[in-house]
């Protein structure tokens, strides 16, 4: 098995599901790292990595999805619920700009009282406030888009058209977790099925907006369920996605204060899975490692196929579950240097088929 996989990778070929499973369960760490770096080198300079500083602004914690792996949400009417005003959202954007950040990702819950018009108005006002400033906005996730479209009574195509017409540029792949229907039935039955998720993402892309791919590991998912996620993603990127998913980010489940509980996966398992993702997902240009959930250990992922990372300043969803967001971003960049890479500050990725990151001036 090993010789056949190595020959395929060397020839620029594609591995299959069984080969991916063998790599994860049988290959030694050095082999995984080497093969992942070979695939990475098809797209990126071997010694260079890209990064930017970002905040994930959680504009509401009201949610009716009932995911057992989430420590963030509150039901409508519960104590501690909130919905940020435009001014409160902009205060968070101001804080990020002051810290030298250049990307805001918006992420909230499945708020049953909000409709498409609310999000369009909020995001339009925020974009207008910062017109001409060096900042990009990821204006909700696919999962939220699906929920608000249904609550508004719109099909995905019409909902995507309204967002795009209002100026939305990105609706990212957040809310994917593990894209397997059995997994979803166990842990988030109120969300969606896998085919529905990809139907929504295709509508987003077809409307001219950008999107990304994401995955979270470390719940109770089986290797088969993980591989189902990768297979469906690669197939979508080959077909309806038409190469338009710009990046893939994998991070790890944080179990603190969740109904599901459990323990976080080891750094070694995370690195091995990153390598499998890089080798298998040969049609996605950018593989991103998660500083948010792994801190400096995430930079070890640069030797396992990752080429990009962000320096987070806030994300209440993961912080509620135990993620630690540190202000000492210089130490993270130094960790990348110690790992043998040259960190390049980048602009936001361009919309469309993945391309190398465009360098940006160092942040203030």
C-alpha positions in Angstrom: 0.0 0.0 0.0 2.7 2.5 1.0 4.7 2.1 -2.3 1.6 2.6 -4.4 0.6 5.7 -2.5 4.1 7.2 -2.7 4.1 6.6 -6.5 0.7 8.3 -6.9 1.7 11.3 -4.9 5.1 11.6 -6.7 3.3 11.5 -10.1 0.7 14.1 -9.0 -2.0 11.5 -8.8 -5.0 11.2 -6.5 -5.3 8.8 -3.6 -8.5 6.9 -2.8 -10.5 6.4 0.4 -8.8 3.1 1.4 -5.4 4.7 0.9 -6.4 7.7 3.0 -7.5 5.3 5.8 -4.2 3.3 5.5 -2.2 6.5 5.8 -4.0 7.6 9.0 -3.9 4.3 10.7 -0.6 2.7 9.5 1.8 5.3 8.1 4.5 6.7 10.4 4.5 10.4 11.1 7.6 11.0 9.0 5.9 9.5 5.9 2.7 11.4 6.5 4.6 14.7 6.8 6.7 14.0 3.7 3.8 13.1 1.5 1.7 16.0 2.7 4.6 18.4 2.0 4.9 17.0 -1.5 1.2 17.8 -2.2 1.5 21.2 -0.6 4.5 22.0 -2.9 2.1 21.7 -5.9 0.6 25.0 -4.8 3.0 26.8 -2.5 6.6 27.6 -1.9 8.0 25.0 0.5 9.5 27.4 2.9 6.7 30.1 3.0 3.5 30.3 5.0 0.8 33.0 5.0 -1.1 34.5 7.9 -3.4 37.3 8.9 -5.0 38.6 12.1 -8.7 38.3 12.5 -11.6 38.3 14.9 -14.7 36.2 14.9 -17.6 38.4 16.0 -20.5 36.5 17.6 -23.4 38.9 17.1 -26.0 36.7 18.8 -25.9 33.7 21.1 -29.6 32.9 20.6 -29.9 29.5 18.9 -32.5 26.7 18.6 -30.2 24.1 16.9 -29.5 22.2 20.2 -26.1 20.9 19.1 -24.7 18.9 22.0 -21.1 19.9 21.3 -21.8 23.7 21.7 -21.2 25.6 25.0 -22.1 28.9 23.5 -25.8 29.0 22.7 -28.8 30.1 24.8 -32.4 29.4 24.0 -34.7 32.4 23.3 -35.8 34.0 26.6 -33.0 32.4 28.7 -30.9 34.6 30.9 -27.8 35.9 29.2 -29.0 36.0 25.7 -27.9 38.9 23.4 -28.2 40.3 20.0 -25.6 43.0 19.2 -26.6 46.3 17.7 -24.8 47.6 14.6 -22.9 50.0 16.9 -21.8 47.2 19.2 -20.6 45.1 16.1 -18.7 48.1 14.8 -17.0 48.6 18.2 -15.5 45.1 17.8 -14.4 45.9 14.3 -12.7 49.0 15.5 -10.9 47.0 18.2 -9.6 44.6 15.5 -8.4 47.4 13.3 -6.6 49.0 16.2 -4.9 45.6 16.8 -3.7 45.4 13.2 -6.3 42.9 12.0 -7.8 42.7 8.5 -10.5 40.1 8.6 -13.8 39.8 10.5 -15.8 36.6 10.5 -19.3 36.9 11.7 -20.8 33.9 13.4 -24.0 33.7 15.5 -26.7 31.2 16.3 -30.0 30.1 14.7 -32.0 33.0 16.0 -35.6 32.2 15.2 -36.8 35.9 15.0 -34.3 37.1 12.4 -34.8 37.1 8.7 -32.7 37.7 5.6 -33.5 41.4 5.7 -31.9 41.7 9.2 -28.6 40.3 8.1 -28.6 42.3 4.9 -29.2 45.5 6.8 -26.5 44.7 9.4 -23.8 43.7 7.0 -24.6 46.6 4.6 -24.3 49.1 7.4 -21.0 47.6 8.6 -19.5 47.5 5.1 -20.5 51.1 4.5 -18.9 52.2 7.8 -15.6 50.7 6.7 -15.6 51.4 3.0 -12.1 51.9 1.8 -10.5 50.5 4.9 -8.1 47.5 4.6 -10.6 44.9 6.0 -12.6 42.0 4.7 -15.9 40.6 6.1 -16.9 36.9 6.2 -20.6 37.6 6.7 -22.1 34.5 8.3 -21.7 30.7 7.7 -23.4 28.3 5.4 -25.3 26.8 8.3 -26.7 30.2 9.3 -27.5 31.0 5.7 -29.5 27.8 5.5 -31.5 28.5 8.6 -32.3 32.1 7.9 -33.3 31.3 4.3 -35.8 28.7 5.5 -37.1 31.1 8.3 -37.6 33.8 5.6 -39.4 31.4 3.3 -36.8 31.7 0.5 -35.1 29.0 -1.5 -31.3 29.1 -1.4 -30.9 30.6 -4.8 -33.1 33.6 -4.1 -31.6 34.1 -0.6 -28.1 34.0 -2.1 -29.2 36.5 -4.8 -30.4 38.9 -2.1 -27.2 38.7 -0.1 -25.1 39.1 -3.2 -27.1 42.1 -4.5 -26.7 43.8 -1.1 -22.9 43.5 -1.4 -22.1 40.4 0.6 -18.8 38.8 -0.7 -18.3 35.8 1.6 -20.5 33.2 3.3 -18.1 30.7 4.6 -18.2 27.0 5.3 -18.6 27.2 9.0 -21.1 24.9 10.7 -19.9 21.9 8.8 -18.3 20.0 11.7 -18.4 16.4 10.4 -20.4 16.2 7.1 -21.9 12.8 7.7 -25.6 12.2 8.1 -25.2 9.7 10.9 -23.0 12.0 12.9 -25.4 14.9 12.3 -28.3 12.8 13.5 -26.5 12.0 16.8 -25.3 15.5 17.6 -27.2 18.2 15.7 -30.4 16.8 14.3 -32.0 20.3 14.1 -29.4 21.5 11.6 -29.4 19.9 8.2 -28.4 16.9 6.1 -25.2 16.8 4.1 -26.8 17.1 0.6 -28.8 20.1 1.8 -25.6 21.7 3.0 -24.0 21.4 -0.3 -27.1 22.6 -2.1 -26.9 25.8 -0.1 -23.2 26.2 -0.7 -23.6 25.7 -4.4 -26.3 28.5 -4.4 -23.8 30.8 -2.6 -21.1 30.2 -5.1 -23.4 30.4 -8.1 -24.5 33.9 -6.9 -20.9 35.0 -7.2 -20.0 35.0 -3.5 -17.0 33.2 -2.0 -17.0 30.3 0.3 -14.6 28.0 2.1 -14.5 24.4 3.5 -14.2 23.5 7.1 -14.1 20.5 9.4 -14.0 19.8 13.1 -12.6 16.6 14.6 -12.5 15.0 18.0 -16.2 14.4 18.9 -17.0 10.7 18.7 -16.9 10.4 14.9 -15.5 7.3 13.3 -12.7 7.3 10.8 -15.4 6.3 8.2 -17.4 9.4 9.0 -14.3 11.6 8.7 -13.6 10.0 5.3 -17.2 10.5 4.2 -16.6 14.2 4.9 -13.5 14.4 2.8 -15.0 12.4 0.0 -18.1 14.5 -0.3 -16.0 17.7 -0.1 -13.6 16.6 -2.8 -16.5 15.5 -5.0 -18.2 18.8 -4.6 -15.1 20.8 -5.4 -14.6 18.7 -8.5 -18.2 19.2 -9.6 -20.6 21.9 -8.5 -18.0 23.7 -6.6 -15.9 24.0 -9.8 -12.7 24.6 -7.7 -14.3 27.7 -6.1 -13.9 26.8 -2.5 -10.8 28.8 -1.6 -9.5 27.1 1.5 -10.0 24.2 3.9 -9.7 24.8 7.7 -9.6 21.9 10.1 -9.8 22.5 13.9 -10.5 20.4 17.0 -13.6 20.1 19.2 -13.2 21.9 22.5 -15.3 19.9 25.1 -15.5 22.4 28.0 -19.0 23.1 29.3 -20.7 21.2 26.5 -23.4 18.5 26.9 -21.3 16.1 24.9 -18.2 16.5 27.0 -15.3 14.2 26.3 -11.6 15.0 25.9 -9.8 16.9 23.2 -7.8 14.9 20.6 -4.0 14.9 20.9 -1.8 17.2 18.9 -0.3 14.2 17.2 -3.7 13.0 16.0 -4.5 16.5 14.8 -1.3 16.7 12.8 -1.8 13.2 11.3 -5.3 14.1 10.2 -4.1 17.5 8.7 -1.6 15.5 6.6 -4.4 13.1 5.4 -6.5 16.1 4.5 -3.7 17.7 2.5 -3.0 14.6 0.6 -6.6 13.7 -0.1 -7.9 17.2 -0.9 -5.8 17.7 -3.9 -8.2 20.2 -5.5 -8.1 22.8 -2.7 -5.2 25.2 -2.7 -5.0 26.5 0.8 -4.9 24.2 3.9 -5.2 26.2 7.1 -4.1 25.1 10.6 -6.0 26.2 13.7 -4.2 28.5 16.1 -7.6 29.2 17.7 -7.9 25.6 19.0 -4.3 24.4 19.1 -2.4 27.7 20.0 1.3 27.4 19.1 1.0 23.6 18.5 -0.9 24.5 15.4 2.3 25.7 13.8 3.6 22.1 13.8 0.9 21.6 11.2 3.0 23.6 8.7 5.2 20.5 8.5 2.1 18.3 7.8 0.8 20.1 4.8 -0.7 23.3 6.1 0.3 26.6 4.4 -1.8 29.2 6.2 -3.1 30.3 9.6 -4.7 33.2 11.3 -4.0 34.9 14.6 -7.4 35.2 16.4 -8.3 38.1 18.7 -11.7 36.7 19.8 -14.2 34.0 19.2 -16.7 33.6 22.0 -18.0 30.2 20.6 -14.8 28.4 21.1 -13.7 30.4 24.1 -16.8 29.3 26.0 -15.7 25.7 25.3 -12.2 26.2 26.6 -10.2 27.8 23.7 -7.6 30.2 25.0 -7.0 33.3 22.8 -3.7 34.9 23.5 -2.5 38.4 22.7 1.1 37.4 22.2 0.9 36.9 18.5 4.6 37.5 18.1 5.4 34.2 19.8 3.1 32.4 17.3 5.0 33.9 14.4 8.3 33.0 16.1 7.0 29.4 16.3 6.5 29.4 12.6 10.1 30.6 12.1 11.4 27.9 14.5 9.5 25.3 12.4 11.6 26.4 9.4 9.1 28.7 7.6 9.0 32.3 6.5 5.7 33.9 7.6 4.2 36.2 5.0 1.4 38.6 6.1 -1.4 38.2 3.5 -4.5 40.0 2.3 -7.8 38.2 2.4 -8.0 35.4 -0.2 -9.5 36.3 -3.5 -12.9 35.0 -4.4 -13.0 32.2 -6.9 -10.7 29.2 -7.6 -7.9 29.2 -5.1 -4.7 31.1 -5.9 -1.6 31.9 -3.9 -2.1 34.4 -1.1 -1.4 38.0 -2.0 1.2 39.6 0.4 0.1 42.6 2.5 2.1 45.2 4.3 2.9 44.2 7.9 0.1 45.3 10.3 0.7 48.3 12.5 
